[in-house]
Amino acid sequence: MSGESKELRRLVIKAYHVKEAVWGSENRVSEDGIMTVDRESVQKYREKESDYIADISVRIIRPEEREQYTNTIMDVIPISAKVLGNIGDGITHTLTGVYVILTGVDTEGKQTHEFGSSEGMLSQQMKFGRAGTPGERDMILAFDVTMKKGMGQIRAGVTAAHRACDQFVQEYREQLKKFHGNRCTERHEFYDVVRPGKKKVLIIKQVAGQGAMYDMHLFAKEPSGVEGGRSIIDMGNMPVLVTPNEYRDGILRSMQ
């Protein structure tokens, strides 16, 4: 006999819209929708990962500027921060109107990719307005990493690029955490629900875990983050259960 539904976890996502991104003397985002980017700041991340990374640059790409060359797109990263609870419950603040893309190449010109590279004109290499990609009117911060020779084809080198980009994003996350909850431009609530006596649905997602530089991280400290994450390879490529809200809140990070 069916019982009453039970709500196990509640996830609240509050969005704050970024209206403009401009160059400045610091990496900062404000509640009024203005983001500044310090193009020189990325060099400190290069220095931390100097065993693998030769150079890093960052570009602001506005919607009308997408007819420009980029190296292979390694990841598309929303800027989201955990305010309360763990990934999958509590409160998350996220920015809309802007995404970070991580791109990579090595000093010999070899693109950082596994089965296929995506270097070329950004307007042609990415489908905009799809799940997981910037919208047609979104701005992009392109975090471009130049690896040392051969470092773009091994896990350690690729992870170093992701780690450097994550530290850049973390600067904005720390500010985003402090935004007033009642000043958000959008608010969404999601629940993990069990319904006793009803059919149970399990979605199986096959993720990267083939070794070399083809990897997937889970359980980071921040949504779509790197720090604290665990490699699916290091976990023996064994099945891992995640809840709908954990998936929704960014518990997976593609490390390809």
Order of alpha helices (4+ residues) and beta strands (2+ residues): beta-beta-beta-beta-alpha-beta-beta-beta-beta-beta-beta-beta-alpha-beta-alpha-beta-beta-beta-alpha-beta
